[in-house]
């Protein structure tokens, strides 16, 4: 059995992505940073050893075409389908596991995620009834991996709240699923996350590092000043 790794993303369009970073970076700057974050995530995730790499593209704003032009080989761009996030993840889960592969969904808001830990965890998904979680310190997760489809993990979830991670843990326990958790990371979607990204060494997210320096953001203090 292989592992399909799917990066969940949208088009880096000014004014339509990373809107909470606009006060600090401006609409164009926020879009430039998000595009850099996508490149960093694609680079890091390509090295983890998954058998299939998918960029799961939100169709809004011409996202499929935009991301197809952005994604390097061997990434394959697959359109998202469905309404809210849970429906989109459930639909993608059913499509991507049809060949019997495990599937790992990764958010595109965490360019400094611990890719090394993810690489070492893929074998955990080779057996049924397994789940891998990458916790975020805001109470959500930056990654979820499933050895086989489990619809309940995406249905009636309190998306975009601090209860997502704990709700997912509780459902896994109730369903008898074994969970392996990766080191905690963070999303870059507000000033706090931006300040953490600025403090990362360049090798963790080089494209993001370079864009932030080009935008004049060089320290956590400069994020506070800009915001």
C-alpha positions as CSV (number, residue, x, y, z in Angstrom):
1,X,0.0,0.0,0.0
2,X,1.3,3.5,-0.9
3,X,0.6,6.9,0.7
4,X,-0.9,9.8,-1.2
5,X,0.1,13.1,0.2
6,X,-2.3,16.0,-0.6
7,X,-1.4,19.7,0.1
8,X,-4.7,21.6,0.5
9,X,-4.3,25.0,-1.2
10,X,-5.9,28.0,-2.9
11,X,-4.7,30.4,-5.5
12,X,-2.3,33.2,-4.1
13,X,-4.5,36.1,-5.3
14,X,-4.1,39.5,-3.7
15,X,-7.0,40.4,-1.5
16,X,-8.4,36.8,-1.6
17,X,-5.8,35.0,0.5
18,X,-4.1,35.6,3.8
19,X,-6.5,38.5,4.5
20,X,-5.6,38.7,8.2
21,X,-2.0,39.5,7.2
22,X,-3.0,42.4,4.9
23,X,-2.7,45.0,7.7
24,X,0.9,44.0,8.2
25,X,1.9,43.2,4.6
26,X,-0.6,44.7,2.3
27,X,-2.8,42.7,-0.1
28,X,0.0,42.2,-2.6
29,X,2.6,41.3,0.1
30,X,0.2,38.8,1.8
31,X,-0.3,37.1,-1.6
32,X,3.4,37.1,-2.3
33,X,4.1,35.5,1.1
34,X,1.4,32.8,0.6
35,X,2.8,31.9,-2.8
36,X,6.3,31.6,-1.2
37,X,4.7,29.4,1.6
38,X,3.3,27.2,-1.1
39,X,6.7,26.7,-2.7
40,X,8.3,26.0,0.6
41,X,5.6,23.4,1.5
42,X,5.8,21.7,-2.0
43,X,9.6,21.5,-1.7
44,X,9.6,20.1,1.9
45,X,6.8,17.6,1.3
46,X,8.3,16.3,-1.9
47,X,11.1,14.8,0.2
48,X,9.0,12.7,2.7
49,X,8.7,9.6,0.5
50,X,5.0,9.6,-0.4
51,X,4.1,7.5,-3.4
52,X,1.8,10.1,-4.9
53,X,1.9,13.9,-4.5
54,X,-1.3,15.9,-5.0
55,X,-1.9,19.6,-4.8
56,X,-5.6,19.8,-3.8
57,X,-6.7,23.0,-5.4
58,X,-9.7,25.2,-4.4
59,X,-11.4,26.1,-7.6
60,X,-12.3,29.7,-6.6
61,X,-10.4,32.5,-8.3
62,X,-9.3,30.1,-11.1
63,X,-7.3,28.2,-8.5
64,X,-6.9,25.0,-10.5
65,X,-5.2,26.8,-13.4
66,X,-3.1,29.1,-11.2
67,X,-1.9,26.2,-9.0
68,X,-1.2,24.0,-12.0
69,X,1.1,26.7,-13.4
70,X,2.8,27.0,-10.0
71,X,3.3,23.3,-9.1
72,X,6.5,21.6,-10.1
73,X,6.7,17.9,-11.2
74,X,5.9,15.4,-9.9
75,X,3.0,17.2,-8.2
76,X,-0.4,16.5,-9.7
77,X,-3.1,19.2,-9.4
78,X,-6.6,17.8,-8.4
79,X,-9.6,20.2,-8.0
80,X,-11.4,20.3,-4.6
81,X,-15.1,19.6,-4.8
82,X,-17.8,20.2,-2.2
83,X,-19.0,23.1,0.0
84,X,-17.4,23.7,3.3
85,X,-13.9,22.3,4.3
86,X,-15.2,19.1,5.8
87,X,-17.2,18.2,2.7
88,X,-14.1,19.0,0.5
89,X,-11.8,16.8,2.6
90,X,-14.3,14.0,2.7
91,X,-14.8,14.1,-1.1
92,X,-11.0,14.1,-1.6
93,X,-10.5,11.3,0.9
94,X,-12.9,9.1,-1.0
95,X,-11.3,9.9,-4.4
96,X,-7.7,9.6,-3.3
97,X,-8.1,6.3,-1.4
98,X,-9.9,4.4,-4.1
99,X,-6.7,2.5,-5.0
100,X,-6.2,1.5,-1.4
101,X,-3.6,4.1,-0.6
102,X,-3.4,5.8,2.8
103,X,-3.9,9.6,2.4
104,X,-2.3,12.5,4.3
105,X,-3.9,15.9,4.1
106,X,-1.6,18.9,4.8
107,X,-2.6,22.5,5.2
108,X,-0.8,25.1,3.2
109,X,-0.5,27.6,6.1
110,X,2.4,25.8,7.8
111,X,5.6,26.2,5.7
112,X,7.9,25.3,8.6
113,X,6.1,22.1,9.5
114,X,8.3,19.2,10.7
115,X,8.7,17.3,7.4
116,X,11.3,15.0,8.8
117,X,8.9,13.7,11.5
118,X,6.2,13.2,8.8
119,X,8.6,11.1,6.7
120,X,9.3,8.8,9.6
121,X,5.6,8.4,10.4
122,X,4.4,7.2,7.0
123,X,5.0,3.5,7.8
124,X,2.5,3.9,10.7
125,X,-0.2,4.3,8.1
126,X,0.6,0.9,6.5
127,X,-1.8,-0.9,8.8
128,X,-5.6,-0.3,9.1
129,X,-7.1,1.8,11.8
130,X,-4.3,4.3,12.1
131,X,-4.4,8.1,12.1
132,X,-1.5,10.6,12.1
133,X,-2.2,14.1,13.5
134,X,0.0,17.2,13.3
135,X,-1.3,19.5,16.1
136,X,-1.3,23.2,15.8
137,X,-1.0,25.3,18.9
138,X,-4.2,27.2,18.1
139,X,-6.2,24.0,18.7
140,X,-6.4,22.9,15.1
141,X,-4.1,20.6,13.1
142,X,-1.8,21.2,10.2
143,X,-1.9,17.6,9.1
144,X,-4.2,14.5,9.2
145,X,-3.3,11.1,7.8
146,X,-5.6,8.2,7.5
147,X,-4.8,4.6,6.7
148,X,-8.3,4.1,5.3
149,X,-11.4,6.4,4.8
150,X,-13.1,7.6,8.0
151,X,-15.9,9.9,7.2
152,X,-16.7,10.8,10.8
153,X,-13.4,12.7,11.1
154,X,-14.7,15.3,8.6
155,X,-18.4,15.5,9.4
156,X,-19.9,18.1,11.7
157,X,-16.5,19.3,12.9
158,X,-16.1,22.7,14.6
159,X,-13.9,24.0,11.8
160,X,-11.9,27.2,12.4
161,X,-12.2,26.9,16.1
162,X,-9.8,25.8,18.9
163,X,-11.9,22.7,19.4
164,X,-10.9,20.9,16.1
165,X,-7.9,19.0,17.4
166,X,-9.5,17.8,20.6
167,X,-12.7,16.8,18.8
168,X,-10.7,14.8,16.3
169,X,-8.8,13.1,19.1
170,X,-12.1,12.2,20.9
171,X,-13.6,10.8,17.7
172,X,-10.5,8.7,17.1
173,X,-10.8,7.2,20.6
174,X,-14.5,6.5,20.2
175,X,-13.8,4.8,16.9
176,X,-11.0,2.7,18.2
177,X,-8.4,4.4,15.9
178,X,-4.7,4.4,17.0
179,X,-3.3,7.9,16.8
180,X,0.3,9.0,16.2
181,X,1.0,12.7,16.8
182,X,3.7,14.6,15.2
183,X,5.5,17.6,16.8
184,X,3.3,20.6,17.2
185,X,3.6,23.4,14.6
186,X,1.7,26.6,13.8
187,X,-0.3,28.3,11.1
188,X,0.8,31.5,9.5
189,X,-2.5,33.3,9.3
190,X,-2.2,36.2,11.7
191,X,0.4,38.4,13.3
192,X,1.3,35.9,15.9
193,X,2.1,33.2,13.3
194,X,3.9,35.7,11.1
195,X,6.1,36.7,14.0
196,X,7.0,33.0,14.5
197,X,7.8,32.5,10.8
198,X,10.0,35.6,10.8
199,X,12.1,34.0,13.6
200,X,12.6,30.7,11.8
201,X,16.1,30.0,10.3
202,X,16.1,30.4,6.5
203,X,16.5,26.7,5.8
204,X,13.1,25.9,7.4
205,X,11.2,28.0,4.8
206,X,13.6,29.7,2.4
207,X,11.2,31.2,-0.1
208,X,9.1,32.7,2.8
209,X,12.2,34.0,4.5
210,X,13.3,35.8,1.4
211,X,9.9,37.3,0.7
212,X,9.6,38.6,4.2
213,X,13.0,40.2,4.0
214,X,12.1,41.8,0.7
215,X,8.9,43.2,2.3
216,X,11.0,44.7,5.1
217,X,9.8,42.2,7.8
218,X,12.9,41.1,9.6
219,X,11.8,40.5,13.2
220,X,8.8,39.9,15.4
221,X,9.0,43.6,16.5
222,X,8.7,44.7,12.9
223,X,5.5,42.6,12.5
224,X,4.0,44.4,15.5
225,X,5.0,47.7,14.1
226,X,3.6,47.0,10.7
227,X,0.3,45.7,12.1
